[in-house]
Amino acid sequence: MDPDPRAKDVKLQQIAVIDEKLKLEVLESFKTALRIARLYRESGGKEAEALLEVGFEGMYVEPGASGALTRGKIEVLPTGRNLFAVDPTSIPTRAAWEIGVKTAKQLLERVKKELGRYPESVGQVLWSIDAYKADGEQLAEILYLIGARPVWDSAGRVVGVELIPLEELGRPRIDVVVRISGIVRDTLPNYIHLIDEAVERAVLVDEPEEMNYPKKHFLEYLKKLVVQGLGFEEARELAKARVWAEPPGAYGAGVNLQVFASAWKSDEDLAKTWIHWSSHAYTRKFFGKRAPNAMALQLGHVEAVLRHHISDEHDLTNCCCYFAFQGGFHVAVKTVTGRDPVNLWIDTRDVFRTEVRSTKDELLRIAYSKLLNPAWVEEMKRHGYRGAYEFMKKLQNLYGWHATTRFVPDEVWNQLAEKYVVEMKEWFKENNRFALEEIARRFLEMHRRGLWKAPRELIEQIESIYAEVEALLEGEVSGEAQMGEVWVYAPGDVSSWSERMEDVEKALNVVKKK
């Protein structure tokens, strides 16, 4: 039987519409490409012109946006303008929203594989680089996990958020605990406001708790905080607070300084320090309200912790803040819940190939691609004293990650000790004996703490080399110095420190009774 000719006509009309739409999209893409090419060609002349005007004439230079073309920021062209970092009212941009939705879906798929279900709450380490280099991609991810999206006006400014209906979302709303940096607190208050608005909308909407984890947890926290003696209004505000940081005017998470000073005896000591510095709530109403009781309650539901990494300029061992924030978050969750959270590293360096990897795998990649890579080591050795310092710094920070997460296998530490203490002893003695002293002492500390089960012969070699370098430093170091002895102490050993963390101790005792 012949097909209905009318159906055939309808099909042809549909194909024609799709074909016309594709033609228009291709035409727009070519127009954009031509515009970028024109602006790019103009950049060289404008840079020279601006240099002459600023350097020799002291004239006005037109302001312009900064950022990466690869993240859709055509407005950075032409260059040669007086750059400003970011317009906070435009964050997250529409392009960043697309990336945030994509990484949120990748994240949830990864955690579902680990847990066999959706996580109820995800811990996020959120730094200002998200705004200044990625236009709010991680902020977008956080909003999408909650099941909210930005509302933009006609000029591209974000004027608020709206909830995504559950039917459209296709999954439960995921709760979040967001540990922001002091720079986010000071320069990006819109981050705090948008997350707080999204959480408030989520906890007030009429939805079943099994499909709305922020609401489920809010009701639980509210009840417990009231029982603990808080007034209803204060308890309500803290029960919905999801953005946490250090107190106003302070910066950092403290765990890095604690590790480097050997000022801890247990995981709980590290957790207490992280909570002490992180338990200040930031909402549209509160600005740095200290509430370790509310923070500890929230840690009890966190099942994964993560941070976005958006640039090749740094890796996870370049700075001690990486392990202080994310490693500290990990050990705090472990202390409260008795289990290790899923620890992830969201790679958005290439926005076309975003990837979610375990932090452990990323640390091992760094160890083998850099620290144990002969080519990398030889290039760093060319820098002499400074190269030795970089070796020391990366090993210190790898140790910090291990102290907070236990992610580095003994075999990797064996290879690192052989390389940097045994094989490179003479090079360090010639270029930077202080770096050798620190590296060797840190290996001995790790062994004595039981964090590294090393062959006896290797430990004896390190002890012998340490004695050598200590003898070299005789007379070069004055005052109190640990030298061959590692002084281990903890918050409970220092009365002033212990007193300042009494509220953290009480909060942990409450949540650990569950």
C-alpha positions as CSV (number, residue, x, y, z in Angstrom):
1,M,0.0,0.0,0.0
2,D,1.4,3.4,-1.0
3,P,2.2,5.8,1.9
4,D,-0.1,8.7,2.5
5,P,1.2,11.5,0.3
6,R,0.1,14.1,2.9
7,A,2.4,12.5,5.5
8,K,5.2,12.6,3.0
9,D,4.6,16.3,2.4
10,V,4.6,17.0,6.2
11,K,7.9,15.1,6.5
12,L,9.5,17.1,3.7
13,Q,8.3,20.3,5.3
14,Q,9.9,19.3,8.6
15,I,13.2,18.5,6.9
16,A,13.1,21.9,5.1
17,V,12.6,23.6,8.4
18,I,15.5,21.7,10.0
19,D,17.7,22.4,7.0
20,E,16.9,26.1,7.1
21,K,17.6,26.2,10.8
22,L,21.0,24.5,10.3
23,K,21.9,27.0,7.5
24,L,21.1,29.9,9.8
25,E,23.3,28.4,12.6
26,V,26.2,27.8,10.3
27,L,25.8,31.3,8.9
28,E,25.9,32.7,12.5
29,S,29.0,30.6,13.3
30,F,30.8,32.0,10.3
31,K,29.8,35.6,11.2
32,T,31.2,35.0,14.7
33,A,34.4,33.5,13.3
34,L,34.9,36.5,11.0
35,R,34.3,38.9,13.9
36,I,36.8,37.1,16.1
37,A,39.4,37.2,13.3
38,R,38.8,40.9,12.7
39,L,39.1,41.7,16.4
40,Y,42.2,39.5,16.7
41,R,43.9,41.3,13.9
42,E,43.2,44.7,15.5
43,S,44.7,43.6,18.8
44,G,48.4,44.1,17.9
45,G,48.0,47.6,16.8
46,K,45.8,48.5,19.7
47,E,48.3,47.1,22.2
48,A,51.1,49.2,20.7
49,E,48.9,52.2,20.7
50,A,47.9,51.7,24.3
51,L,51.5,51.2,25.4
52,L,52.5,54.5,23.8
53,E,49.6,56.3,25.3
54,V,50.1,55.0,28.8
55,G,53.9,54.8,28.9
56,F,54.7,58.0,27.2
57,E,51.6,60.2,27.1
58,G,49.8,59.3,30.3
59,M,46.5,59.3,28.4
60,Y,43.3,57.5,29.1
61,V,43.0,53.8,27.9
62,E,39.6,52.3,27.3
63,P,38.7,49.6,29.8
64,G,38.0,46.1,28.6
65,A,37.2,42.6,30.0
66,S,39.8,39.9,30.6
67,G,39.4,36.2,30.4
68,A,39.7,33.2,28.0
69,L,38.4,33.0,24.4
70,T,38.1,29.2,24.9
71,R,35.4,29.9,27.5
72,G,33.3,32.0,25.1
73,K,34.5,35.4,26.1
74,I,34.7,37.2,22.8
75,E,34.4,40.5,24.6
76,V,38.1,40.2,25.6
77,L,39.0,41.2,22.0
78,P,40.5,43.4,20.9
79,T,43.3,43.4,23.5
80,G,45.3,46.5,24.3
81,R,42.7,47.8,26.7
82,N,42.9,48.5,30.5
83,L,41.7,45.1,31.8
84,F,39.3,44.6,34.6
85,A,39.0,41.1,36.1
86,V,35.3,40.4,36.2
87,D,31.9,41.8,36.3
88,P,30.4,39.9,39.3
89,T,26.8,40.7,38.2
90,S,27.3,38.6,35.0
91,I,28.3,35.4,36.8
92,P,27.7,32.7,36.1
93,T,27.6,33.4,32.4
94,R,25.4,31.4,30.1
95,A,28.5,29.6,28.7
96,A,29.6,28.8,32.3
97,W,26.1,27.5,33.1
98,E,26.4,25.0,30.3
99,I,29.7,23.7,31.6
100,G,28.4,23.6,35.2
101,V,25.4,21.5,34.2
102,K,27.7,19.2,32.3
103,T,30.1,18.7,35.2
104,A,27.3,18.3,37.7
105,K,25.9,15.4,35.6
106,Q,29.4,13.9,35.3
107,L,29.9,14.3,39.0
108,L,26.6,12.6,40.0
109,E,27.3,9.7,37.6
110,R,30.7,9.2,39.1
111,V,29.4,9.3,42.7
112,K,26.5,7.0,41.8
113,K,29.1,4.4,40.6
114,E,30.9,4.7,44.0
115,L,27.8,4.7,46.2
116,G,25.2,2.9,44.1
117,R,22.8,5.8,44.5
118,Y,22.7,9.6,44.4
119,P,24.6,11.4,47.2
120,E,22.5,13.3,49.7
121,S,25.1,16.0,50.1
122,V,28.2,17.1,48.2
123,G,31.0,19.1,49.8
124,Q,32.5,21.8,47.5
125,V,35.7,23.8,47.9
126,L,35.0,27.0,46.0
127,W,37.8,29.5,45.3
128,S,37.7,32.9,43.5
129,I,39.6,31.5,40.5
130,D,36.1,30.1,39.5
131,A,35.0,33.7,38.8
132,Y,38.2,35.2,37.6
133,K,39.1,32.5,35.1
134,A,36.0,30.4,34.6
135,D,33.1,32.8,34.7
136,G,31.4,30.9,37.5
137,E,31.4,27.3,36.2
138,Q,31.6,25.7,39.7
139,L,29.0,28.1,41.0
140,A,26.7,27.0,38.1
141,E,27.4,23.3,39.1
142,I,26.4,24.0,42.7
143,L,23.2,25.7,41.6
144,Y,22.4,22.8,39.3
145,L,23.0,20.2,42.0
146,I,20.5,22.0,44.2
147,G,18.1,22.1,41.2
148,A,18.2,25.8,40.6
149,R,19.3,27.9,37.6
150,P,20.3,31.6,37.2
151,V,17.8,34.2,36.0
152,W,19.5,36.6,33.5
153,D,18.1,39.9,32.4
154,S,18.4,41.2,28.8
155,A,21.8,42.6,29.5
156,G,23.2,39.3,30.7
157,R,23.2,40.2,34.4
158,V,22.2,37.5,36.9
159,V,19.2,38.9,38.9
160,G,18.4,35.8,40.9
161,V,17.7,32.1,40.7
162,E,14.6,29.9,40.0
163,L,14.0,26.3,40.8
164,I,14.1,23.7,38.1
165,P,10.9,21.6,38.3
166,L,11.6,18.0,39.5
167,E,10.0,16.7,36.3
168,E,12.6,18.6,34.2
169,L,15.5,17.8,36.6
170,G,14.8,14.1,36.5
171,R,16.5,13.4,39.9
172,P,16.4,14.5,43.5
173,R,17.7,17.9,44.5
174,I,21.2,17.4,46.0
175,D,22.3,19.2,49.1
176,V,25.7,21.0,49.3
177,V,28.2,22.2,51.9
178,V,30.3,24.9,50.3
179,R,33.6,26.0,51.8
180,I,34.5,29.3,50.1
181,S,37.8,31.0,50.4
182,G,38.3,34.4,52.1
183,I,38.7,36.0,48.7
184,V,35.3,34.8,47.5
185,R,33.9,36.1,50.8
186,D,35.5,39.5,50.3
187,T,35.1,40.1,46.5
188,L,32.2,37.9,45.4
189,P,29.3,38.4,47.8
190,N,27.0,37.5,44.9
191,Y,28.2,33.9,45.2
192,I,26.9,33.8,48.8
193,H,23.6,35.4,47.9
194,L,22.8,33.1,44.9
195,I,23.6,29.9,46.8
196,D,21.6,31.1,49.8
197,E,18.7,32.0,47.6
198,A,18.7,28.7,45.8
199,V,18.8,26.8,49.1
200,E,16.0,28.9,50.6
201,R,13.8,28.2,47.6
202,A,14.6,24.5,47.8
203,V,13.7,24.1,51.5
204,L,10.5,26.0,51.1
205,V,9.1,24.3,48.0
206,D,6.3,21.7,48.5
207,E,8.1,18.5,47.5
208,P,8.7,15.1,49.1
209,E,11.8,14.9,51.2
210,E,13.1,11.9,49.3
211,M,13.3,14.1,46.2
212,N,14.6,17.2,48.0
213,Y,17.7,16.5,50.2
214,P,18.2,20.2,51.1
215,K,14.7,20.3,52.5
216,K,15.1,17.0,54.3
217,H,18.3,18.1,56.0
218,F,17.0,21.6,56.7
219,L,14.1,20.1,58.8
220,E,16.5,17.8,60.6
221,Y,19.0,20.6,61.4
222,L,16.3,23.0,62.5
223,K,15.0,20.5,65.0
224,K,18.4,19.6,66.4
225,L,19.6,23.2,66.7
226,V,16.4,24.2,68.6
227,V,17.0,21.2,70.9
228,Q,20.5,22.4,71.5
229,G,19.2,25.7,72.8
230,L,19.2,28.1,69.8
231,G,16.3,30.5,69.3
232,F,14.0,29.6,66.4
233,E,15.0,32.4,64.0
234,E,18.8,31.8,64.5
235,A,18.3,28.0,64.2
236,R,16.3,28.5,61.0
237,E,19.0,30.7,59.4
238,L,21.8,28.3,60.4
239,A,19.7,25.2,59.3
240,K,19.6,26.6,55.7
241,A,23.2,28.0,55.7
242,R,25.3,26.2,53.2
243,V,28.2,28.6,52.6
244,W,31.0,28.4,55.2
245,A,34.4,30.1,55.6
246,E,36.9,31.5,58.0
247,P,35.9,34.5,60.2
248,P,35.8,37.9,58.6
249,G,39.3,39.3,58.1
250,A,41.0,35.9,58.2
251,Y,42.2,33.6,55.4
252,G,43.0,29.9,55.1
253,A,41.9,26.6,56.6
254,G,44.7,26.2,59.1
255,V,45.4,22.6,58.4
256,N,48.5,23.3,56.3
257,L,50.2,25.3,59.1
258,Q,49.3,22.5,61.6
259,V,50.8,19.8,59.3
260,F,54.0,21.7,58.7
261,A,54.4,22.4,62.4
262,S,53.8,18.7,63.3
263,A,51.1,20.0,65.6
264,W,48.8,17.1,65.5
265,K,48.6,13.5,66.8
266,S,45.4,12.2,65.2
267,D,43.0,12.7,62.4
268,E,40.6,14.3,64.8
269,D,43.2,17.0,65.6
270,L,43.3,17.9,61.9
271,A,39.5,17.8,61.7
272,K,39.1,20.1,64.7
273,T,41.4,22.7,63.1
274,W,39.5,22.6,59.8
275,I,36.2,23.0,61.5
276,H,37.5,25.7,63.8
277,W,38.5,27.8,60.8
278,S,35.6,26.8,58.5
279,S,32.6,27.0,60.8
280,H,31.5,30.6,60.1
281,A,28.2,30.8,58.3
282,Y,27.6,33.2,55.4
283,T,24.1,33.9,54.2
284,R,22.2,37.0,53.1
285,K,21.5,37.6,56.8
286,F,24.7,36.4,58.5
287,F,28.2,37.5,57.7
288,G,30.6,35.1,59.4
289,K,28.3,33.8,62.2
290,R,30.4,31.2,64.2
291,A,28.4,28.0,64.4
292,P,30.5,24.8,64.7
293,N,27.4,23.0,65.9
294,A,25.6,23.6,62.6
295,M,28.7,22.9,60.5
296,A,29.3,19.6,62.3
297,L,25.7,18.5,61.6
298,Q,26.1,19.3,57.9
299,L,29.4,17.3,57.7
300,G,27.4,14.2,58.8
301,H,25.6,14.1,55.5
302,V,28.5,14.9,53.1
303,E,29.3,11.9,50.9
304,A,31.7,13.4,48.4
305,V,34.1,16.4,48.5
306,L,35.5,18.1,45.4
307,R,37.2,21.1,43.8
308,H,37.4,22.3,40.2
309,H,40.8,22.6,38.6
310,I,40.7,25.0,35.6
311,S,44.3,25.8,34.7
312,D,47.6,24.1,33.8
313,E,49.4,26.8,35.7
314,H,49.2,24.8,39.0
315,D,48.8,21.2,40.1
316,L,47.6,19.8,43.5
317,T,51.1,19.9,45.0
318,N,51.9,23.5,44.0
319,C,50.3,25.1,47.0
320,C,49.6,24.0,50.6
321,C,46.1,25.4,50.4
322,Y,45.0,22.6,48.1
323,F,45.4,20.0,50.8
324,A,44.4,22.4,53.6
325,F,41.0,23.1,52.1
326,Q,40.1,19.8,50.4
327,G,42.2,17.4,52.4
328,G,41.0,19.1,55.6
329,F,37.4,18.8,54.4
330,H,38.0,15.1,53.8
331,V,39.4,14.4,57.2
332,A,36.6,16.5,58.9
333,V,33.9,14.4,57.1
334,K,35.8,11.2,58.0
335,T,36.0,12.2,61.7
336,V,32.2,13.0,61.9
337,T,30.9,10.0,59.9
338,G,33.6,7.4,60.5
339,R,34.0,6.9,56.7
340,D,36.1,8.3,53.9
341,P,34.1,10.5,51.5
342,V,34.5,10.1,47.8
343,N,37.2,12.7,46.9
344,L,37.1,14.1,43.4
345,W,39.0,16.5,41.2
346,I,36.9,18.1,38.4
347,D,39.1,18.9,35.4
348,T,37.8,21.7,33.3
349,R,41.1,22.8,31.8
350,D,39.6,21.9,28.4
351,V,35.9,22.9,28.5
352,F,35.2,20.6,25.5
353,R,36.5,17.6,27.4
354,T,35.6,18.1,31.1
355,E,36.4,15.1,33.3
356,V,35.8,13.9,36.8
357,R,38.7,12.0,38.4
358,S,39.5,10.8,41.8
359,T,41.9,13.0,43.7
360,K,44.0,10.0,44.6
361,D,44.5,9.2,40.9
362,E,45.5,12.8,40.2
363,L,48.1,12.8,43.0
364,L,49.6,9.7,41.6
365,R,49.7,11.2,38.1
366,I,51.6,14.2,39.5
367,A,54.0,11.9,41.4
368,Y,54.9,9.9,38.3
369,S,54.7,12.6,35.7
370,K,56.7,15.2,37.7
371,L,58.3,14.1,40.9
372,L,59.5,10.7,39.6
373,N,59.9,11.8,36.0
374,P,63.7,12.0,35.2
375,A,63.2,14.6,32.5
376,W,61.2,16.9,34.8
377,V,63.7,16.4,37.6
378,E,66.7,17.3,35.5
379,E,65.0,20.5,34.2
380,M,64.2,21.6,37.7
381,K,67.8,20.9,38.9
382,R,69.0,23.5,36.4
383,H,67.4,26.1,38.7
384,G,69.8,25.2,41.5
385,Y,68.7,26.6,44.9
386,R,65.2,27.5,43.7
387,G,64.7,24.1,42.0
388,A,65.6,22.5,45.3
389,Y,63.0,24.6,47.0
390,E,60.4,23.5,44.5
391,F,61.2,19.8,45.1
392,M,60.9,20.4,48.8
393,K,57.6,22.3,48.5
394,K,55.9,19.7,46.3
395,L,57.0,16.9,48.6
396,Q,55.7,18.8,51.7
397,N,52.4,19.3,50.0
398,L,52.2,15.7,48.9
399,Y,52.8,14.7,52.5
400,G,50.0,17.1,53.5
401,W,47.6,15.3,51.2
402,H,48.7,12.0,52.6
403,A,48.3,13.2,56.2
404,T,44.7,14.2,55.5
405,T,43.6,11.4,53.1
406,R,46.2,8.6,53.2
407,F,46.1,8.6,49.4
408,V,49.8,7.9,48.5
409,P,50.8,4.2,48.6
410,D,54.0,3.1,50.4
411,E,55.6,2.1,47.1
412,V,55.4,5.7,45.8
413,W,57.0,7.0,49.0
414,N,59.7,4.4,48.8
415,Q,60.6,5.6,45.3
416,L,60.4,9.3,46.3
417,A,62.7,8.7,49.3
418,E,65.2,6.8,47.2
419,K,65.2,9.6,44.6
420,Y,65.3,12.8,46.7
421,V,67.2,11.7,49.8
422,V,69.5,8.9,48.7
423,E,70.3,9.6,45.0
424,M,70.2,13.4,45.1
425,K,71.9,13.9,48.4
426,E,75.1,15.4,47.0
427,W,73.1,17.7,44.7
428,F,71.0,19.0,47.5
429,K,74.1,19.5,49.8
430,E,75.7,21.6,47.0
431,N,72.6,23.6,46.1
432,N,70.2,23.8,49.1
433,R,71.1,21.8,52.2
434,F,68.1,23.3,54.0
435,A,65.7,21.7,51.5
436,L,67.4,18.3,52.1
437,E,67.1,18.7,55.8
438,E,63.3,19.4,55.5
439,I,62.7,16.6,53.0
440,A,64.6,14.0,55.1
441,R,63.0,15.1,58.3
442,R,59.5,14.9,56.8
443,F,60.2,11.3,55.6
444,L,61.3,10.3,59.1
445,E,58.3,12.0,60.7
446,M,56.0,10.1,58.3
447,H,57.6,6.8,59.2
448,R,57.5,7.5,62.9
449,R,53.8,8.4,62.7
450,G,53.0,5.1,61.0
451,L,51.9,6.8,57.8
452,W,54.6,5.1,55.7
453,K,55.7,1.5,56.1
454,A,59.3,1.7,54.7
455,P,62.0,-0.9,54.4
456,R,64.3,-0.8,57.4
457,E,67.4,-0.4,55.3
458,L,65.9,2.7,53.6
459,I,65.0,4.3,57.0
460,E,68.6,3.7,58.2
461,Q,69.9,5.4,55.0
462,I,67.7,8.4,55.6
463,E,68.7,8.6,59.2
464,S,72.4,8.5,58.3
465,I,71.9,11.2,55.6
466,Y,69.9,13.3,58.0
467,A,72.8,13.2,60.5
468,E,75.1,14.4,57.7
469,V,73.0,17.4,56.8
470,E,72.4,18.2,60.4
471,A,76.1,18.3,61.0
472,L,76.5,20.6,58.0
473,L,73.9,23.0,59.4
474,E,75.6,23.1,62.9
475,G,76.2,26.8,63.6
476,E,74.1,28.0,60.6
477,V,70.8,27.8,62.6
478,S,70.3,29.7,65.8
479,G,67.5,29.7,68.3
480,E,64.9,26.9,68.6
481,A,64.9,24.5,65.7
482,Q,63.6,20.9,65.6
483,M,66.6,19.6,63.7
484,G,66.9,15.8,64.2
485,E,64.0,15.6,66.6
486,V,60.3,15.9,65.5
487,W,58.3,17.7,68.2
488,V,54.8,16.4,67.9
489,Y,52.1,18.2,69.9
490,A,48.3,18.7,69.5
491,P,45.6,21.3,70.3
492,G,45.1,19.6,73.7
493,D,48.7,20.3,74.6
494,V,48.4,24.1,74.3
495,S,45.9,25.6,76.7
496,S,45.1,28.7,74.7
497,W,44.5,26.6,71.6
498,S,42.4,24.1,73.4
499,E,40.2,26.9,74.9
500,R,39.6,28.5,71.5
501,M,38.3,25.2,70.2
502,E,36.0,24.2,73.1
503,D,32.9,24.8,71.0
504,V,34.3,22.6,68.2
505,E,35.0,19.8,70.7
506,K,31.4,20.0,72.0
507,A,30.0,20.0,68.5
508,L,32.0,16.9,67.5
509,N,30.9,15.1,70.7
510,V,27.3,15.7,69.9
511,V,27.4,14.5,66.3
512,K,29.6,11.5,67.0
513,K,27.1,10.2,69.5
514,K,24.8,9.2,66.7
